Amino acid sequence: MDFVPVEISTPINLEIAQITTPQTTLSSTSRIPKDAIRRSLRASTVDSVLAAVYSIGTSGILLANLLVELDASPVIFGMLSSIPMLVNLIQPLGAYWSERSSSRFQYALRTHGIARVLWLILVIAIAAASWGVLNNSQLVILTLLILLLTNLLAGLGTPSWLSWMAMIIPRRLRGRYFGIRNSAASLTNLICVPIAGLAVSHWYGGVVQGYGVILFLSMIFGIIGLGCQYFQADMNPLSQNTYVGKLPQTTEIQLDATKNESSQENQLIHTPSEQVSISIWKNSNFLRFLLYFGLWTLAFNLSAPFFNLYMLDTLDLNVSYVTIYTSLQAGANLLMLIVWGKLADKIGNRPILLFGGILVATTPLLWLGIGVNQLDIWLWLPLLHILTGGTGAAMDLCNNNIQLGIAPIKNQSIYFAIAAAVAGASGALGTTIGSFILQFTQSGGSLALFALSTVFRLTALIPLIFTQEPERG
């Protein structure tokens, strides 16, 4: 994303206890200076922009189009969708390893860094295929292997990154900041995906060669984006976990600009003492969230992957229409992310999840009356995708934020990893169940699947009602 880092407008008054350079590794005993937080947020925003460019070449429509050009079978496309979800099962192992490292940044280099460099192998393989060294079948197998390895490494690194961001970003700014950060990523996709698609389709050496060029550029942007993390205030997980239990119960970051200087002798972390000592499996609030998150991911993926199939196959719409609808959905997501982020900072994430969840749950029912006529094509389908984009922004943002708030500071990345593993397994299960329903039902199977998905989505919201969100102060 070609995006200028955003200055957070809300004043953040912190005692500047020390001057930290980008290389400084902070323990939880350190107060993060105001300038260090601002620099970290800018660096993370630029990282999100460049990571979005990286994802254009390594996932999504361009990677799928490569497999189409290589005459891959439907089974291969199923693996393309399931691999990124299933590899989340490795996140608990990544959390375990990350908590035994001494630097979040160094751990990121060993996981995400290697993952992004591995795509160079596929670039070289595409060049070899153009010279006749590799055939299409070999290139398909290599593509899946690279996809598997890079997602495994990313899965090992994600819990550590989430814990790192949770320590850097003040609690009361998380909704607003992640709204801005995710909007920057969405804007990048809106601008860069059509450009990349045009470049691939018109490349003089063919579509496969064109994808190789885009993949190489995406990899370079991804590596540069990872370098931006050097400018974030680093954290030492070992110090975080050994000291956090000694923190007083009322410690919290000072965010009110009206407080005087004498009231700014507060530390970054706000952690009730009972949160840091309780076992994960005895943390009933986290388990309730985990139940909701797993059920919601299963219910959502029961139908979500098949809406495009319904338009292209059942309704027999031209792909150009579907592309327009997708752009409208991305645009609504971009605009609403900032709105939901600011609202989450004011009223909390759980109310938004409950309200947005009901809207998202009933959305599949709106597909039941869609047909092939001018009114549906030019009015109802665009409105339906705009609704999906706007409500989806609320769910993605607030699910992330409430998870950051519920997980205690000690061994925080382990909590994130378990949640991701549950979501990955349940998401893959939901997609599998949905595909079997479509395959073994007669005509009308899609509509029955959409109705079933609504029931499951509404049911998944029940555990969220009993989940408590920590105070945002």
N, C-alpha and C positions, 0 to 999 in steps of 0.2 A: 504494500500500500504506500503510495506516495503521499505521506501525511505528515504535517508539522506537529511535533509533540505539543500536547495541550497543557497549559498552565492551569492547575486546579484553582478555581476562583475562591473557594472557601479558605480563609486564613488558617494556617496550621501553626500554632504557637507551641514550640518545643524548646526545652532548655538545650542549648548547644553545648553539650558536655565535652565534645571532642571534635576535632576536624578529621573527617574520614576521606581518604582517597578512594578511587574506585576499587583498589586492590584490598582495602581494609576488610578483614573478616570480623563481623560483629558477633558477639555472643548475646544471649538474651539478657545479660546483665548490663549491656550498653544501651544508652539512650541514643536513638537515631536522630541526628540533627535535622532541622527543617530543610536545609539545602540538600542533604543527602536523600531525603524522602522525595523531594521534588525532582532531583536528578534521576532517581530510580524510576519514578513514574514516567518521566519523559523517555528514558531508555526502554522501558517495557512497552510503551506505546509504539515506538519505532520498531521494536522487535516484532510486535504483532502485525505491523504493516508488511515487513519483509517476510515474516512467516506465512502470511496470506499469499504472497507471490510464490513462495516455495510450495505451498499446497496446490497451487494451480497446476503445476507440472507433475506432481507426485500423487495426485488423487483426483476424484471427480470425473467430469465429462471427458477431459482430454485423455486420461489413462484408459477409461472405458472405450473411447474411440480407437485407441491404439489396438486394443484387443479385437475390436470389430475388424479393423484392417488386417489383422493377423488371422482372421477366421477362427477365433476361439469359440469353443462350445458353450452352451448355456450353463453347464456345470462350472466352467471357469468363471463366468460372470457371478454365479452364486458365491464362489470362493472370494471373488473380489469384494463383495459386500460383507461377507462374514468375517474375514481375517481381521480387519481393524477393530471389530467388536470382541472377538474371541481372545485376542492378545491382551485385553484388559485383565484377564485372569492372572497375568504375571505381575501385575502392579504391587500386590503385597510383598513379593520378593524384592522388587525395586525399592519399596519403602523400607524394608529391613536393611538393605545395603546402604541406602542413603542416610539413615540415622546413624550409621557407623562411619560416615565420612566426616571430614573436617571443614568442608567448604561446599556450599550449594552450587557455586559457579563451577568449581572443578568437576563436581559430579555431573553437572549438565554437559560439560565438554565431553565426558567419557560416555555419555548415553546419546543425547540428541546430536552431539557433534559427529560421532561415528555414524549415526543413522543417516545424517544428511550427506555425508561423503560417500556412503555406499551406493547412492544413485549414480555415481560416476561409472560404476561397473555396467549399468544398463545403457548409459550413453555410449560407452565403448562397444557394447554388444550390438547396439543399433547400427553403429558405423560398420561393424564387422558384417552384419547381415546385409547391408547395402553393397558390400563387396563380395557377397556370395559365400562368406565363411560360415554363417549360421543360417538355418532355415527358420520358417515361421514357428513351427512347433517348439523348437529349442528356445526361441526368443520368448514365447509365451510362458514356458516353464521358468525361465530365468526371471522374467518380470514378476511372477508370483513369488519366487524365492526372495527377491529383493524386497518386495512388498512385505513379506512375512518378517524378514530380519529387521527392516527399518521400523516396523510397527512394534516388534518385540522390544527393541532398544528404546523407542519412544515411551512404551509402557513402563519400562524400568525407570525412566526419568521423570514422568509426569507427577507422581506423588511428591517428589522433592520440590518440583517447581511450584506446585500449589501451596505447599507449606511455606516456601520462601515468600511467595506473594502475600500470604496471610500475615506474615510477620512484618512486611514492609508497609502494606496499605492500612492506614487507620480504619477502624471498624466503621465509623460513620461516613467514610468516603467510598466504601467499596462499591456500593450500587452505582453511584455517579461515575466513578472511575472506570469500572468494567463496562458500563454503558458506552462511555467514550471510546474505550479501547476496542470493544467489539464492533462499534460503528465504523471505526477506522478500517478494521479488517473487512467489513461488509462493503464499504466504499471501494476498497481495493479490488475486491472480486467483481463488483459491478463494472469497473473500468477495464480491468486487465483480462478477465475471462474472454469477452468478445474479441479483444485485440489478439490474444493468444490463439483463439480458435480460427480467426481469419488468417493469421500467419501460418498455422499448420496446414489449413486447407489449400492455401495458395503457394506453398513452398515448391520451388522449381524441381527439387529432387524427389518429391512425393510426400504423402502424408506422414509416413513413418519417419523419414528423415527430418521433416519439419518438427515432429514431436520431439525427436532427439535434441534438436537445437533448443526448443523451449524448455525441455527437461534440464539441460545443462545450465541455462540462464536461471531457472528456478532454483537449482541447487546452489548456485553462487549467491543468489539473494538470501537463501536460507542460512548459509554459513555466515554471511555478513550480519544477518539478524541475530544469530547466536552470539556474535561478538558484542552486540549491544548490551548483553547481560553483564559484560565486564564492568559497565558503569552503574550497575545496581549495587546497593549496599549488600555485601555478602553476609551470609549467616553460617555459624558453626553449629551443626545439629547436636554434636556431643555436649557443648556448653549449654545449649537450649534445654536439653533433656535432663541434665544433671542439676541445673540451677532452678528450673521453673517451679519445682515443688516448694521452694523456699519463699516464693513471692507472697507478699501480703495479699489478703483477699480483696482489697479495694483498689489495688493498683490499676491505673488505666491511663491512656493517652489523653493529654489535654488538647481539646479541639476548640474551645470557646475563646474567640479573640478578645472578648471583653474581660477576661480574667486578668488580674495583675500578675507581675512577674513572680511574686512570692508564691503564687499558686501553681507555678509551672514545674515544680519539683516532682514530676510524675514520670513513671516509666511507660514504655511502649505497650506492655502486655496487660490485658485485662482478663484475668483468669481466676474464677472461683476455685478455692483450694480443693473442693471436692471433685472438680473436673479433672484435675491433673493426677489424682491418685487412683481413680476408679478404673477397673479393667474394662476393656472394650466390650466384652461379652456381658458385663454387668451394667453397662451404660444404657439404660432402658430408653432414654431419649434418642440416642444414636441408632439403636436397633429399630425404633419406630420409624425413624427417617429412612433407614435402610430398607425396611419392608415397603414403605411407600415408593422409594426410588426404584427398587427392583420391579414391583408391580407396574409402575407407570411406564418404565422403559419397555417392558414386555407388551403392555397394552398399546403403546404408541407405535411400536414397530410391527404390531400385528397387521396394520393396514397402511402405514405411511409409505413404505417402499412401493406400493402398488397403485398409487393414484396416477402416476405418469403412465404406467402400463394400461390403466383403465382408459385414459384419454387417447393413447396412441393405438391401442388394440380394439377395445370395445366401442369407443366413440369414433375411432378411425380419423382422428384429427391430424392435420398436417403438423409436422414437427416444428414448423415456424411459429405456430400458435402456442405450442407448449413452451417454446423458448421465451416468448413474450410474457406468458403467465409467470414463468420462473423469475424473470427480471422484475416483474411487479412485486412478487413475493419478497425478493431480496431487498427491493427498495423500501417496502413497508417495514421489514426487519431493521433496516438501517435507521430509519426515522424514529421508530418506536423504542429502540434500545436506550437512547438517552432519556426519553420520557419515563420509561419504566425504572431506569437507574435512579433518577432523582426521586421518584415516588417511593422506591424501596428504601431510600435513606430516611424518608419522612415517616412512613407507616410500617415499615418492616417487609420482609420477603414472604412470610407465610400467607398473609391476606391476599397478596398478589397471586401467589401460586394457587390458592383456592379459587379465586375469581377467574384467573386465566385458565386454570385446569378445567373448569366447567365449560368454558368457551371452546377450548381445544377438544374436550371430550365429545361435545355435540357437533363439531365440525363434520365428521364423517357422515352424519345424517343428512347434511346439506347436499351431499353428492347423490342422494337417492333420486332426486327429481331432475338431475341434469340430463339433457338430451342433445341431439344434434340439430340445433336450430339457431337462428341469428341472435335471438335474445340471450340464450345461454352462452353462446360463443363470445359475444361482444360485451355482455354485461355481467351475468351471474358467475361465470368462471373467473373473469378478472377480479370481481369483488371477493370471491371465495379465496383466491390466492392472496389477496391483500390482507384478508382476515387471518389467514394462516400465518403469514409473515409477521404480522403485528403481535398476535398472541404467542407465537413461537418464540419471539424475542423475550417476552416476559418469563416464559418457562425456563429457557436456557439460562438467562441471567440470574434469576432468583434461585433456581436450583443450585447453581454454583455458589451464590452468596450465602445461602442458608447452611450449606455444607461447611463453608469456611467458618461460620459462626458456631455451629454445633460441635465441631471437632475441637477437643482441648489442645493446648499448646504442646504438651508432652507427647512425643511419638505421633505428631499430627499427621505426618505423611502416611502412616500406616492406616489411619482412618480413611484418608482420601483413597488409598489403594484398594481397601476392602469395598468401598462404595463403587469404585470404578469397575472392579472385578464382578460385582453383583450385577451392575448395569450392563456390562459387556455380555455376560452369560445370558441374562434375561432378554436383552435386545436380540441376540442371535437366535434364541429360542422363539421369540415372537415372530421374527422374520420366517423361520422355518415352518412354524405352525401355519402362518398365513399362506405360504407358498403351497403347502399340502392341501389346505382348504380350497384354494383356487384350482389346483390340479385335479382333485377328485370330486369336485362338485360340477353340476351341469350349469347351463346358462343361468345367470343371476347370482353366481357364486361371489362375484365382486361386491355386489350390493349387500349380500348376507354377511360378508366379511366386514364391511364398513359398519353395519349395524352392531355386530358382535364387538367390534373394537370400541364403540361408544359405551357399551355396557362395562367392558373391562376398564376403560379409562375412568369412568365415574367410580367404580369400585376401588380403584387404586388410590383415590383421593382420601379414602376413609382414614388410613393410618396418619395422614398428614394433619388431620383435625386434632389428633392427640399429641402431635409433635410440638415441643416447646422451642421457640426461637429465643436465644439469649438477648438480653437488653442491648440496645445499640449504643448506649452511652459510652 
